[in-house]
Amino acid sequence: MFDISEDKINESELRKKTRDSACGGFVCFEGWVRDHNQGKAVQKLAYEAYPKLAIKEGNKIISQAKEKFAIKKAFCTHRVGLLEIGDMAVWVGVSAAHRDAAFKACRYILDEVKSRVPIWKNETWTDGESGWVEQE
Amino acid sequence: MKNTSKNITILFFGKLKETWKTSELKQTTQVNTIEELYIELLKECDEEPHKASIKAAINDEFVSWDSSINDNDTIAFLPPASGG
């Protein structure tokens, strides 16, 4: 399941939801706001989403991951609004019977979310200027 | 196709809000497709965004540029995603 959150991501709750007694492995990725990007010192970030479409597209990605890889459960939550350095921007967790599928599915979900889900990053740099970040 | 008047809402996201200097427009239009609407909207902004990188949506679904516009549609123009 994919979700958008205006509040701090509750990773322990998400991890609990991903657990499954049929699974021998769990792979998780946490994306954090770092203090620099493309050579500039970053002060804070704001994420904007088109929520309805983002949730639809995010859930499509989770379904596709379940079709492509032998995984049991997968969750992804993306934060929106104003974030400070060190805050968690995105969380992906996948459980599977075996590790290979879990690693691959976690990477797949993150990569697809970054390129397909309508969410945009606006950085404020330490010089006070701000701007929309282009796709990496 | 007959060009009938349609009342539509147009949403802009990310850097496209700056291109059109708004996040939402309400318009009455005669155009029939997303592509025709986009060309019409270009008259209202100073710069021409790179169209190949823009995605369009109608009523919260991604659509192609030749999709038809109907009365009361909400149309969104989306720059490349940069989440994560």
Backbone of each chain as ProteinMPNN parsed JSONL, in Angstrom:
{"seq_chain_A": "MFDISEDKINESELRKKTRDSACGGFVCFEGWVRDHNQGKAVQKLAYEAYPKLAIKEGNKIISQAKEKFAIKKAFCTHRVGLLEIGDMAVWVGVSAAHRDAAFKACRYILDEVKSRVPIWKNETWTDGESGWVEQE", "coords_chain_A": {"N_chain_A": [[0.825, -1.189, 0.0], [0.458, 2.246, -0.791], [1.1, 5.48, 0.483], [0.546, 8.967, 1.305], [1.907, 11.354, 3.46], [1.341, 14.003, 5.696], [2.367, 14.244, 8.115], [5.099, 13.299, 10.332], [6.806, 10.369, 9.295], [5.808, 7.222, 10.469], [7.84, 4.896, 11.087], [8.135, 2.545, 12.594], [5.592, 1.562, 12.894], [4.935, 1.037, 10.228], [6.831, -0.922, 9.646], [5.934, -2.951, 11.301], [3.517, -3.562, 10.036], [4.467, -4.695, 7.732], [5.539, -7.089, 8.437], [5.407, -10.693, 8.297], [4.478, -14.009, 8.885], [5.196, -15.882, 7.025], [7.449, -14.993, 5.94], [10.98, -14.712, 5.451], [12.624, -12.622, 5.295], [13.246, -9.053, 5.37], [13.365, -6.008, 3.73], [14.306, -2.654, 3.799], [14.069, 0.782, 2.836], [15.049, 4.006, 3.691], [14.556, 7.324, 2.885], [16.273, 10.297, 3.425], [16.311, 13.808, 4.207], [18.988, 15.518, 2.953], [21.855, 17.658, 3.633], [22.85, 18.92, 1.409], [22.743, 19.435, -2.156], [23.422, 18.858, -5.507], [25.738, 20.452, -5.415], [24.97, 22.593, -3.831], [24.307, 24.115, -0.637], [21.801, 22.911, 1.388], [18.967, 24.131, 3.125], [16.328, 23.542, 3.873], [13.472, 21.54, 2.804], [10.598, 21.41, 0.666], [7.948, 19.329, -0.063], [5.656, 18.817, -2.623], [2.559, 17.407, -3.62], [0.35, 15.803, -5.979], [-2.206, 14.685, -4.643], [-4.38, 12.692, -5.031], [-3.796, 11.457, -7.506], [-1.183, 10.688, -7.015], [-1.454, 8.746, -5.012], [-2.93, 6.801, -6.384], [-1.096, 6.122, -8.461], [1.111, 5.322, -6.975], [0.081, 3.059, -5.652], [-0.335, 1.462, -7.849], [2.29, 0.911, -8.571], [3.144, -0.601, -6.357], [1.489, -2.848, -6.7], [2.472, -3.765, -9.159], [5.069, -4.44, -8.392], [4.521, -6.603, -6.773], [3.627, -8.393, -8.663], [5.882, -8.762, -10.226], [7.928, -9.696, -8.545], [8.724, -12.216, -6.089], [7.3, -11.494, -3.539], [5.826, -10.798, -0.305], [4.552, -8.749, 1.306], [4.293, -5.177, 0.864], [5.051, -1.826, 1.499], [4.842, 1.711, 1.097], [5.527, 4.984, 2.04], [5.282, 8.416, 1.439], [6.44, 11.516, 2.448], [4.929, 14.77, 2.621], [4.905, 18.41, 2.41], [6.621, 20.746, 4.596], [9.979, 19.98, 5.244], [12.757, 19.341, 7.399], [16.396, 19.275, 7.545], [17.594, 15.968, 7.742], [15.119, 14.864, 8.294], [12.786, 12.213, 7.558], [11.94, 11.48, 4.285], [10.917, 9.56, 2.609], [9.734, 6.203, 2.869], [10.279, 2.823, 2.285], [9.272, -0.497, 2.482], [9.686, -4.006, 2.332], [8.594, -7.357, 2.521], [9.543, -10.798, 2.23], [9.727, -14.302, 1.318], [12.316, -15.009, 0.686], [15.555, -13.382, 0.464], [16.471, -12.223, -1.997], [14.321, -11.463, -3.694], [13.141, -9.564, -2.046], [15.108, -7.531, -1.786], [15.318, -6.723, -4.508], [12.676, -5.908, -5.105], [12.293, -3.791, -3.333], [14.107, -1.887, -4.272], [13.034, -1.548, -6.83], [10.477, -0.45, -6.267], [11.158, 1.993, -5.028], [12.64, 3.298, -7.089], [10.691, 3.5, -9.109], [8.716, 5.012, -7.833], [10.072, 7.43, -7.488], [10.324, 8.244, -10.148], [7.766, 8.155, -11.281], [5.584, 8.894, -9.582], [3.474, 11.622, -8.928], [5.026, 13.863, -7.347], [6.758, 16.636, -6.096], [9.835, 18.328, -5.489], [10.873, 21.088, -3.658], [13.579, 23.035, -3.036], [15.077, 24.926, -0.389], [17.838, 26.905, -0.237], [20.873, 27.583, 1.646], [21.589, 30.16, 1.09], [19.256, 31.496, 1.006], [17.795, 31.519, -1.304], [15.412, 29.721, -3.388], [14.228, 26.779, -5.156], [12.7, 24.654, -7.683], [13.391, 21.212, -7.87], [15.017, 19.423, -10.41], [14.414, 16.296, -12.081], [16.488, 13.603, -11.046]], "CA_chain_A": [[0.0, 0.0, 0.0], [1.2, 3.502, -0.886], [0.401, 6.582, 1.151], [1.166, 10.282, 1.401], [1.712, 11.792, 4.837], [1.749, 15.365, 6.055], [3.029, 14.119, 9.419], [6.313, 12.491, 10.397], [6.539, 8.972, 8.938], [5.93, 6.311, 11.614], [8.473, 3.735, 10.463], [7.968, 1.3, 13.363], [4.243, 1.081, 12.553], [5.01, 0.485, 8.873], [7.624, -2.156, 9.727], [5.035, -3.945, 11.903], [2.529, -3.962, 9.02], [5.147, -5.445, 6.672], [5.905, -8.42, 8.966], [4.532, -11.801, 7.909], [5.111, -15.24, 9.392], [5.696, -16.675, 5.889], [8.613, -14.293, 5.37], [12.274, -14.882, 6.115], [13.445, -11.423, 5.127], [12.612, -7.738, 5.277], [14.288, -4.99, 3.237], [13.713, -1.331, 3.97], [14.845, 1.948, 2.438], [14.582, 5.294, 4.217], [15.169, 8.486, 2.234], [16.356, 11.419, 4.366], [16.678, 15.117, 3.642], [20.413, 15.789, 3.219], [22.15, 19.094, 3.742], [23.404, 19.475, 0.167], [22.275, 18.817, -3.4], [23.991, 19.437, -6.727], [26.74, 21.467, -5.095], [24.446, 23.699, -3.031], [23.972, 23.788, 0.747], [20.338, 22.931, 1.523], [18.49, 24.485, 4.462], [15.093, 22.769, 4.094], [12.796, 21.085, 1.588], [9.138, 21.288, 0.705], [7.435, 18.405, -1.068], [4.272, 19.042, -3.035], [2.038, 16.247, -4.363], [-1.02, 15.773, -6.503], [-2.458, 13.532, -3.777], [-5.216, 11.595, -5.557], [-3.068, 10.76, -8.564], [0.017, 10.099, -6.403], [-1.84, 7.511, -4.313], [-3.274, 5.826, -7.429], [0.113, 5.674, -9.165], [1.931, 4.606, -5.996], [-0.498, 1.728, -5.441], [-0.08, 0.702, -9.074], [3.69, 0.473, -8.481], [3.198, -1.693, -5.368], [0.875, -4.031, -7.347], [3.411, -4.251, -10.177], [6.186, -5.08, -7.676], [4.038, -7.913, -6.302], [3.545, -9.274, -9.839], [7.226, -9.005, -10.776], [8.847, -10.321, -7.588], [8.071, -13.138, -5.141], [7.264, -10.838, -2.231], [4.564, -11.004, 0.408], [3.944, -7.446, 1.628], [5.104, -4.006, 0.504], [4.466, -0.531, 1.868], [5.663, 2.889, 0.83], [4.905, 6.255, 2.441], [6.07, 9.596, 1.07], [6.074, 12.71, 3.227], [4.757, 16.036, 1.904], [4.971, 19.575, 3.296], [7.95, 21.289, 4.879], [10.862, 19.051, 5.956], [14.065, 19.874, 7.799], [17.524, 18.373, 7.316], [17.543, 14.761, 8.57], [13.765, 14.284, 8.321], [12.568, 11.134, 6.605], [11.061, 11.91, 3.191], [10.248, 8.398, 2.02], [10.003, 4.909, 3.495], [9.827, 1.653, 1.507], [9.566, -1.758, 3.176], [9.197, -5.182, 1.601], [8.893, -8.652, 3.139], [9.496, -11.902, 1.271], [10.246, -15.567, 1.852], [13.769, -15.014, 0.472], [16.098, -12.016, 0.414], [16.712, -11.669, -3.331], [13.103, -10.776, -4.149], [12.895, -8.399, -1.184], [16.049, -6.472, -2.2], [14.971, -6.227, -5.847], [11.375, -5.223, -5.081], [12.459, -2.53, -2.608], [14.77, -0.985, -5.222], [12.077, -1.273, -7.908], [9.428, 0.467, -5.776], [11.737, 3.324, -4.821], [12.975, 3.905, -8.39], [9.453, 3.83, -9.83], [8.063, 6.12, -7.111], [10.807, 8.666, -7.799], [10.148, 8.701, -11.537], [6.371, 8.167, -11.765], [4.544, 9.421, -8.682], [3.492, 13.087, -9.018], [5.496, 14.562, -6.15], [7.823, 17.553, -6.522], [10.694, 18.788, -4.4], [11.323, 22.475, -3.743], [14.648, 23.214, -2.061], [15.524, 26.254, 0.03], [19.277, 26.813, 0.02], [21.304, 28.405, 2.79], [21.699, 31.571, 0.677], [17.915, 32.085, 1.057], [17.092, 31.274, -2.571], [14.769, 28.407, -3.454], [13.898, 26.391, -6.523], [12.197, 23.295, -7.916], [14.473, 20.293, -8.222], [14.774, 18.628, -11.618], [14.579, 14.856, -11.902], [17.909, 13.214, -11.049]], "C_chain_A": [[0.874, 1.258, 0.0], [0.404, 4.604, -0.197], [1.252, 7.86, 1.121], [0.912, 10.766, 2.824], [2.193, 13.219, 5.058], [2.495, 15.357, 7.388], [4.284, 13.267, 9.286], [5.965, 11.023, 10.098], [6.792, 8.082, 10.159], [6.506, 4.983, 11.109], [8.272, 2.44, 11.249], [6.588, 0.691, 13.098], [4.253, 0.418, 11.173], [5.755, -0.854, 8.873], [6.747, -3.296, 10.278], [4.048, -4.482, 10.863], [3.157, -4.842, 7.943], [5.502, -6.864, 7.119], [4.904, -9.475, 8.519], [5.233, -13.105, 8.299], [5.648, -16.132, 8.265], [7.001, -16.096, 5.33], [9.886, -14.521, 6.186], [13.134, -13.639, 6.012], [12.625, -10.162, 4.966], [13.677, -6.752, 4.794], [13.586, -3.643, 3.292], [14.652, -0.259, 3.433], [14.214, 3.18, 3.077], [15.309, 6.399, 3.463], [15.114, 9.664, 3.18], [16.702, 12.7, 3.63], [18.143, 15.385, 3.992], [20.692, 17.289, 3.105], [22.775, 19.697, 2.482], [22.78, 18.759, -1.034], [22.858, 19.592, -4.575], [24.884, 20.649, -6.421], [26.241, 22.634, -4.249], [24.104, 23.222, -1.62], [22.466, 23.981, 0.951], [19.952, 23.247, 2.967], [17.25, 23.664, 4.828], [14.476, 22.413, 2.747], [11.298, 21.17, 1.766], [8.744, 20.324, -0.408], [5.98, 18.741, -1.337], [3.812, 17.813, -3.817], [0.702, 16.591, -4.994], [-1.611, 14.527, -5.834], [-3.253, 12.383, -4.402], [-4.456, 10.764, -6.587], [-1.821, 10.069, -8.004], [-0.332, 8.773, -5.724], [-2.209, 6.419, -5.326], [-2.016, 5.244, -8.066], [1.016, 4.873, -8.223], [1.401, 3.199, -5.754], [-0.333, 0.838, -6.67], [1.345, 0.123, -9.039], [3.824, -0.702, -7.503], [2.618, -2.97, -5.985], [1.83, -4.62, -8.376], [4.597, -4.955, -9.525], [5.779, -6.475, -7.208], [3.904, -8.91, -7.459], [4.942, -9.688, -10.304], [8.123, -9.83, -9.852], [8.059, -11.172, -6.591], [8.118, -12.544, -3.738], [5.892, -11.036, -1.591], [3.855, -9.662, 0.648], [4.884, -6.311, 1.224], [4.34, -2.748, 0.881], [5.43, 0.583, 1.466], [4.882, 4.119, 1.285], [5.852, 7.386, 2.06], [5.543, 10.789, 1.848], [5.854, 13.89, 2.283], [4.766, 17.183, 2.918], [6.423, 19.969, 3.532], [8.783, 20.318, 5.714], [12.204, 19.718, 6.257], [15.144, 18.842, 7.471], [17.423, 17.177, 8.283], [16.167, 14.13, 8.655], [13.651, 13.181, 7.274], [11.54, 11.568, 5.561], [10.288, 10.737, 2.608], [10.681, 7.126, 2.746], [9.451, 3.823, 2.584], [10.2, 0.413, 2.303], [8.921, -2.919, 2.456], [9.543, -6.432, 2.403], [8.714, -9.755, 2.102], [10.027, -13.162, 1.93], [11.769, -15.557, 1.777], [14.281, -13.619, 0.138], [16.178, -11.408, -0.984], [15.502, -10.864, -3.824], [12.861, -9.506, -3.338], [13.811, -7.235, -1.561], [15.602, -5.857, -3.524], [13.668, -5.424, -5.831], [11.488, -3.864, -4.382], [13.08, -1.492, -3.549], [13.798, -0.562, -6.329], [11.04, -0.231, -7.456], [9.991, 1.884, -5.629], [12.004, 4.025, -6.161], [11.718, 4.345, -9.139], [8.722, 4.998, -9.16], [8.744, 7.441, -7.477], [10.516, 9.165, -9.213], [8.687, 8.864, -11.951], [5.35, 8.854, -10.881], [4.617, 10.957, -8.672], [3.732, 13.786, -7.679], [6.686, 15.408, -6.601], [8.518, 18.159, -5.306], [11.107, 20.243, -4.648], [12.346, 22.708, -2.633], [14.81, 24.68, -1.689], [16.984, 26.102, 0.417], [19.666, 27.769, 1.139], [21.503, 29.876, 2.407], [20.323, 32.262, 0.614], [17.109, 31.892, -0.221], [16.403, 29.91, -2.511], [14.446, 28.062, -4.9], [13.42, 24.957, -6.608], [13.333, 22.417, -8.409], [14.071, 19.488, -9.456], [15.01, 17.16, -11.283], [16.061, 14.484, -11.989], [18.137, 12.061, -11.994]], "O_chain_A": [[1.888, 1.327, 0.694], [-0.822, 4.647, -0.291], [2.469, 7.833, 0.941], [-0.194, 10.602, 3.339], [3.297, 13.592, 4.662], [3.164, 16.326, 7.747], [4.504, 12.605, 8.271], [4.961, 10.503, 10.584], [7.839, 8.168, 10.8], [5.765, 4.068, 10.75], [8.238, 1.358, 10.662], [6.43, -0.53, 13.079], [3.648, -0.636, 10.981], [5.359, -1.796, 8.188], [6.8, -4.431, 9.803], [3.774, -5.681, 10.807], [2.466, -5.643, 7.312], [5.739, -7.739, 6.286], [3.712, -9.2, 8.379], [6.43, -13.273, 8.068], [6.455, -17.028, 8.511], [7.579, -16.629, 4.383], [9.874, -14.524, 7.417], [14.234, -13.587, 6.563], [11.485, -10.183, 4.501], [14.759, -6.667, 5.375], [12.431, -3.507, 2.887], [15.871, -0.369, 3.556], [13.0, 3.373, 3.012], [16.538, 6.411, 3.408], [14.046, 10.006, 3.688], [17.311, 12.673, 2.561], [18.504, 15.471, 5.166], [19.898, 18.062, 2.569], [23.183, 20.858, 2.489], [22.345, 17.612, -0.925], [22.792, 20.82, -4.624], [24.801, 21.697, -7.062], [26.998, 23.566, -3.976], [23.672, 22.087, -1.422], [21.929, 25.064, 0.72], [20.529, 22.705, 3.91], [17.135, 23.157, 5.944], [14.892, 22.908, 1.699], [10.783, 21.021, 2.874], [9.159, 20.485, -1.556], [5.182, 18.924, -0.418], [4.583, 17.241, -4.588], [0.023, 17.538, -4.596], [-1.529, 13.432, -6.39], [-2.842, 11.227, -4.311], [-4.47, 9.533, -6.547], [-1.447, 8.991, -8.465], [0.405, 7.794, -5.846], [-1.848, 5.255, -5.15], [-1.882, 4.027, -8.197], [1.61, 3.871, -8.622], [2.18, 2.25, -5.66], [-0.206, -0.38, -6.554], [1.565, -1.022, -9.435], [4.526, -1.674, -7.783], [3.182, -4.051, -5.816], [1.98, -5.839, -8.457], [5.082, -5.959, -10.046], [6.58, -7.409, -7.24], [4.049, -10.117, -7.266], [5.154, -10.826, -10.722], [8.981, -10.578, -10.323], [6.899, -10.894, -6.289], [8.857, -13.007, -2.869], [4.926, -11.397, -2.262], [2.708, -9.472, 0.243], [6.106, -6.462, 1.239], [3.144, -2.623, 0.618], [6.65, 0.421, 1.492], [3.707, 4.272, 0.949], [7.054, 7.327, 2.318], [4.337, 11.032, 1.894], [6.523, 13.994, 1.255], [4.65, 16.962, 4.124], [7.324, 19.588, 2.785], [8.342, 19.881, 6.776], [12.707, 20.536, 5.487], [14.845, 17.69, 7.16], [17.197, 17.353, 9.48], [16.051, 12.97, 9.049], [14.326, 13.207, 6.245], [10.425, 11.968, 5.895], [9.149, 10.891, 2.168], [11.827, 6.991, 3.175], [8.297, 3.886, 2.16], [11.339, 0.291, 2.754], [7.771, -2.844, 2.024], [10.658, -6.556, 2.909], [7.86, -9.67, 1.22], [10.692, -13.105, 2.964], [12.441, -16.037, 2.69], [13.551, -12.785, -0.398], [15.975, -10.204, -1.144], [15.641, -9.739, -4.304], [12.427, -8.491, -3.882], [13.363, -6.092, -1.65], [15.515, -4.636, -3.655], [13.574, -4.379, -6.474], [10.847, -2.898, -4.797], [12.622, -0.351, -3.608], [13.74, 0.606, -6.715], [10.764, 0.737, -8.165], [9.366, 2.854, -6.058], [11.645, 5.188, -6.347], [11.682, 5.424, -9.728], [8.175, 5.866, -9.839], [8.078, 8.441, -7.743], [10.468, 10.372, -9.449], [8.39, 9.626, -12.871], [4.342, 9.351, -11.383], [5.682, 11.529, -8.439], [2.809, 14.225, -6.993], [7.518, 14.956, -7.388], [7.911, 18.453, -4.277], [11.623, 20.58, -5.713], [12.031, 22.595, -1.449], [14.699, 25.566, -2.536], [17.335, 25.292, 1.275], [18.893, 28.646, 1.526], [21.579, 30.74, 3.281], [20.216, 33.427, 0.233], [15.891, 32.075, -0.229], [16.758, 29.056, -1.698], [14.397, 28.94, -5.762], [13.693, 24.144, -5.726], [14.131, 22.822, -9.254], [12.967, 18.952, -9.547], [15.712, 16.829, -10.327], [16.791, 14.96, -12.858], [19.266, 11.592, -12.135]]}, "seq_chain_B": "MKNTSKNITILFFGKLKETWKTSELKQTTQVNTIEELYIELLKECDEEPHKASIKAAINDEFVSWDSSINDNDTIAFLPPASGG", "coords_chain_B": {"N_chain_B": [[-14.916, 17.226, -35.317], [-17.306, 18.937, -33.377], [-16.816, 22.198, -32.119], [-17.6, 22.815, -29.008], [-18.542, 24.873, -26.199], [-16.816, 24.509, -23.144], [-16.742, 24.275, -19.652], [-13.982, 24.329, -17.688], [-11.541, 23.226, -15.224], [-8.216, 24.03, -14.567], [-5.239, 22.672, -13.395], [-2.011, 23.42, -12.124], [1.188, 22.151, -11.337], [4.185, 21.992, -9.252], [7.057, 23.356, -10.819], [5.611, 24.341, -12.929], [3.616, 25.906, -11.91], [4.879, 28.262, -11.503], [5.521, 28.948, -14.081], [3.022, 29.49, -15.235], [2.172, 31.231, -13.375], [0.227, 30.654, -11.474], [-1.758, 28.297, -9.54], [-4.14, 27.277, -10.183], [-6.676, 27.491, -12.622], [-9.772, 28.669, -13.839], [-11.688, 28.102, -16.626], [-13.479, 28.864, -19.672], [-13.605, 27.015, -22.515], [-13.1, 26.362, -26.04], [-11.69, 24.394, -27.161], [-10.82, 20.989, -28.122], [-9.05, 18.921, -27.383], [-6.409, 17.801, -25.118], [-3.909, 18.561, -26.074], [-4.57, 20.725, -27.763], [-5.568, 22.452, -25.84], [-3.263, 22.906, -24.322], [-1.682, 24.283, -26.192], [-3.234, 26.557, -26.471], [-2.988, 27.556, -23.874], [-0.326, 28.262, -23.816], [-0.207, 30.798, -24.815], [-0.655, 32.347, -22.661], [1.568, 32.413, -21.066], [5.024, 33.407, -20.458], [7.243, 31.888, -21.077], [8.19, 28.893, -22.883], [7.458, 25.795, -21.792], [9.268, 22.643, -21.713], [7.669, 20.531, -23.597], [7.749, 17.725, -23.981], [8.488, 16.715, -21.55], [6.355, 17.047, -19.923], [3.48, 15.789, -18.248], [0.011, 14.984, -18.645], [-3.184, 15.1, -16.996], [-6.56, 14.022, -16.634], [-9.27, 14.536, -14.581], [-7.979, 13.238, -12.363], [-6.578, 11.099, -13.57], [-3.873, 9.854, -15.474], [-3.439, 10.933, -18.821], [-3.298, 10.774, -22.479], [-1.926, 13.114, -24.916], [-3.733, 13.475, -26.96], [-6.203, 13.166, -25.874], [-9.721, 13.662, -25.291], [-11.467, 16.583, -24.181], [-13.965, 17.243, -21.806], [-17.028, 18.902, -20.709], [-16.841, 20.39, -17.498], [-14.533, 19.043, -16.734], [-11.54, 18.406, -14.799], [-8.379, 19.385, -15.387], [-4.976, 18.559, -15.35], [-1.598, 19.708, -15.44], [1.58, 18.361, -15.334], [4.878, 18.607, -14.208], [8.082, 16.818, -14.608], [8.363, 14.211, -12.185], [9.846, 14.607, -8.923], [10.23, 13.353, -6.505], [11.147, 11.47, -3.51]], "CA_chain_B": [[-15.609, 17.348, -34.033], [-17.852, 20.275, -33.18], [-16.193, 22.891, -30.992], [-18.587, 23.354, -28.081], [-17.943, 25.503, -25.02], [-16.71, 23.639, -21.97], [-16.192, 24.905, -18.45], [-12.97, 23.412, -17.148], [-10.588, 23.705, -14.216], [-6.857, 23.607, -14.936], [-4.314, 22.686, -12.252], [-0.583, 23.383, -12.427], [1.98, 21.693, -10.19], [5.638, 22.176, -9.278], [7.565, 24.579, -11.459], [4.62, 24.866, -13.885], [2.857, 26.964, -11.209], [5.625, 29.514, -11.734], [5.434, 29.256, -15.518], [1.713, 30.122, -15.498], [1.958, 32.156, -12.25], [-0.978, 30.28, -10.72], [-1.885, 26.841, -9.386], [-5.464, 26.857, -10.654], [-7.407, 28.406, -13.513], [-11.095, 28.209, -14.288], [-11.817, 28.67, -17.965], [-14.412, 28.32, -20.659], [-12.782, 26.807, -23.701], [-13.729, 25.734, -27.213], [-10.794, 23.365, -27.711], [-11.314, 19.619, -27.936], [-8.079, 17.958, -26.833], [-5.39, 18.296, -24.176], [-2.865, 19.239, -26.857], [-5.104, 22.033, -28.18], [-5.644, 23.295, -24.633], [-1.893, 23.288, -23.975], [-1.261, 25.319, -27.155], [-3.982, 27.759, -26.096], [-2.427, 28.071, -22.607], [1.01, 28.836, -24.053], [-0.378, 32.239, -25.082], [-0.78, 33.039, -21.368], [2.823, 32.421, -20.288], [6.143, 34.053, -21.151], [8.219, 30.91, -21.541], [7.557, 27.674, -23.374], [8.047, 24.649, -21.106], [9.64, 21.507, -22.56], [6.424, 19.747, -23.61], [7.994, 16.279, -23.903], [8.676, 16.299, -20.154], [5.127, 17.306, -19.167], [2.39, 14.809, -18.331], [-1.309, 15.582, -18.442], [-4.18, 14.242, -16.342], [-7.947, 14.5, -16.601], [-10.016, 13.982, -13.449], [-7.093, 12.398, -11.547], [-6.024, 9.955, -14.311], [-2.96, 10.25, -16.545], [-4.039, 10.78, -20.161], [-2.42, 11.141, -23.592], [-2.138, 14.481, -25.382], [-4.865, 13.568, -27.894], [-7.459, 12.872, -25.145], [-10.778, 14.672, -25.42], [-11.868, 17.351, -23.0], [-15.419, 17.379, -21.66], [-17.509, 19.928, -19.791], [-16.598, 20.161, -16.06], [-13.3, 18.286, -16.462], [-10.387, 19.031, -14.139], [-7.206, 18.997, -16.176], [-3.738, 18.924, -14.651], [-0.331, 19.614, -16.151], [2.535, 17.938, -14.32], [6.286, 18.513, -14.629], [8.654, 15.532, -14.195], [8.353, 13.983, -10.729], [11.154, 14.713, -8.282], [10.09, 12.906, -5.133], [12.175, 10.563, -3.023]], "C_chain_B": [[-16.082, 18.798, -33.838], [-17.219, 20.929, -31.942], [-17.257, 23.509, -30.101], [-17.868, 23.963, -26.886], [-17.938, 24.54, -23.844], [-16.139, 24.456, -20.815], [-15.218, 23.92, -17.811], [-12.149, 24.085, -16.048], [-9.218, 23.163, -14.611], [-5.959, 23.747, -13.709], [-2.873, 22.631, -12.744], [0.161, 22.967, -11.16], [3.449, 22.008, -10.379], [6.018, 23.455, -9.994], [6.586, 25.142, -12.489], [3.717, 25.926, -13.244], [3.539, 28.306, -11.433], [5.55, 29.934, -13.195], [4.131, 29.995, -15.816], [1.299, 31.074, -14.37], [0.646, 31.911, -11.499], [-0.978, 28.767, -10.525], [-3.224, 26.347, -9.93], [-6.108, 27.936, -11.517], [-8.784, 27.819, -13.792], [-11.354, 28.896, -15.615], [-12.998, 28.085, -18.713], [-13.616, 28.21, -21.949], [-13.584, 26.137, -24.819], [-12.89, 24.551, -27.708], [-11.287, 21.963, -27.353], [-10.341, 18.664, -27.259], [-7.113, 18.645, -25.868], [-4.327, 19.087, -24.933], [-3.333, 20.637, -27.292], [-5.187, 22.992, -26.987], [-4.257, 23.815, -24.259], [-1.411, 24.425, -24.89], [-1.958, 26.645, -26.834], [-3.38, 28.407, -24.839], [-1.058, 28.706, -22.792], [0.933, 30.345, -24.314], [-0.386, 33.038, -23.783], [0.497, 33.015, -20.539], [3.975, 32.937, -21.14], [7.136, 33.053, -21.719], [7.5, 29.665, -22.034], [8.199, 26.475, -22.683], [8.332, 23.518, -22.1], [8.489, 20.491, -22.544], [6.656, 18.242, -23.417], [8.131, 15.797, -22.459], [7.398, 16.446, -19.329], [4.127, 16.169, -19.353], [1.073, 15.533, -18.064], [-2.227, 14.578, -17.746], [-5.556, 14.884, -16.504], [-8.648, 13.771, -15.461], [-9.211, 12.911, -12.697], [-6.626, 11.111, -12.229], [-5.05, 10.497, -15.348], [-3.639, 10.01, -17.889], [-3.009, 11.173, -21.231], [-2.814, 12.531, -24.105], [-3.327, 14.603, -26.34], [-6.205, 13.273, -27.2], [-8.441, 14.032, -25.24], [-11.098, 15.331, -24.084], [-13.393, 17.462, -22.985], [-15.76, 18.468, -20.655], [-17.277, 19.482, -18.338], [-15.374, 19.297, -15.743], [-12.322, 19.119, -15.63], [-9.137, 18.485, -14.814], [-5.952, 19.456, -15.448], [-2.551, 18.785, -15.579], [0.779, 19.427, -15.12], [3.959, 17.929, -14.87], [6.857, 17.169, -14.191], [8.705, 15.406, -12.675], [9.759, 14.133, -10.162], [11.059, 14.36, -6.799], [11.242, 12.001, -4.725], [13.276, 11.269, -2.275]], "O_chain_B": [[-15.345, 19.748, -34.104], [-17.102, 20.315, -30.881], [-17.763, 24.594, -30.389], [-16.724, 23.613, -26.595], [-18.921, 23.847, -23.582], [-15.188, 25.219, -20.979], [-15.599, 22.81, -17.44], [-12.071, 25.309, -15.95], [-9.078, 21.987, -14.947], [-5.92, 24.798, -13.068], [-2.554, 21.885, -13.67], [-0.192, 23.379, -10.055], [3.912, 22.257, -11.492], [5.393, 24.5, -9.81], [6.714, 26.3, -12.886], [3.123, 26.745, -13.945], [2.886, 29.344, -11.54], [5.519, 31.124, -13.509], [4.118, 30.987, -16.545], [0.213, 31.652, -14.404], [0.039, 32.838, -10.962], [-0.293, 28.04, -11.245], [-3.42, 25.146, -10.116], [-6.086, 29.122, -11.187], [-8.93, 26.609, -13.961], [-11.254, 30.118, -15.723], [-13.455, 26.976, -18.435], [-13.027, 29.185, -22.417], [-14.583, 25.456, -24.586], [-13.331, 23.796, -28.574], [-12.061, 21.777, -26.414], [-10.765, 17.698, -26.626], [-7.013, 19.87, -25.809], [-3.898, 20.151, -24.487], [-2.581, 21.607, -27.199], [-4.911, 24.185, -27.113], [-4.085, 24.987, -23.925], [-0.814, 25.397, -24.429], [-1.352, 27.714, -26.915], [-3.275, 29.63, -24.745], [-0.666, 29.583, -22.021], [1.892, 31.075, -24.064], [-0.157, 34.248, -23.788], [0.517, 33.538, -19.425], [3.92, 32.912, -22.37], [7.796, 33.328, -22.722], [6.355, 29.405, -21.662], [9.359, 26.161, -22.951], [7.73, 23.441, -23.17], [8.352, 19.702, -21.609], [5.857, 17.566, -22.769], [7.92, 14.619, -22.171], [7.352, 16.025, -18.173], [3.946, 15.654, -20.457], [1.024, 16.544, -17.363], [-2.066, 13.366, -17.89], [-5.699, 16.106, -16.51], [-8.623, 12.543, -15.387], [-9.711, 11.818, -12.432], [-6.312, 10.134, -11.549], [-5.348, 11.479, -16.028], [-4.329, 9.008, -18.075], [-1.997, 11.81, -20.938], [-3.879, 13.053, -23.777], [-3.871, 15.693, -26.519], [-7.23, 13.145, -27.871], [-8.061, 15.202, -25.265], [-11.009, 14.718, -23.02], [-14.024, 17.735, -24.006], [-14.921, 18.9, -19.865], [-17.498, 18.319, -18.003], [-15.202, 18.866, -14.602], [-12.273, 20.345, -15.731], [-8.88, 17.281, -14.808], [-5.87, 20.594, -14.988], [-2.492, 17.87, -16.401], [0.914, 20.202, -14.174], [4.216, 17.302, -15.898], [6.185, 16.436, -13.465], [9.041, 16.357, -11.969], [10.744, 13.826, -10.834], [11.71, 14.974, -5.954], [12.187, 11.791, -5.485], [14.214, 10.625, -1.805]]}, "name": "protein", "num_of_chains": 2, "seq": "MFDISEDKINESELRKKTRDSACGGFVCFEGWVRDHNQGKAVQKLAYEAYPKLAIKEGNKIISQAKEKFAIKKAFCTHRVGLLEIGDMAVWVGVSAAHRDAAFKACRYILDEVKSRVPIWKNETWTDGESGWVEQEMKNTSKNITILFFGKLKETWKTSELKQTTQVNTIEELYIELLKECDEEPHKASIKAAINDEFVSWDSSINDNDTIAFLPPASGG"}
